[in-house]
Amino acid sequence: MLSIDQICSWIGFRLTVYGSFACAR
């Protein structure tokens, strides 16, 4: 099972990637 910290860090990483991708467009 994933821990809460792992999930939060994974979500934060995804938000950063998608955010930078949206800005690049």
C-alpha positions in Angstrom: 0.0 0.0 0.0 1.1 3.5 -0.8 1.6 5.9 2.1 -0.1 9.3 2.3 3.3 11.0 1.9 4.0 9.0 -1.3 0.6 9.8 -2.7 0.9 13.5 -1.9 4.4 13.7 -3.4 3.2 11.9 -6.5 0.2 14.2 -7.0 2.4 17.3 -6.4 4.9 16.0 -9.0 2.1 15.4 -11.5 0.6 18.8 -10.9 4.0 20.4 -11.6 4.5 18.4 -14.8 1.0 19.1 -16.1 1.3 22.8 -15.0 4.6 23.3 -16.9 3.1 21.4 -19.9 0.1 23.7 -20.0 2.3 26.8 -19.7 4.4 25.5 -22.6 1.4 25.3 -24.8 
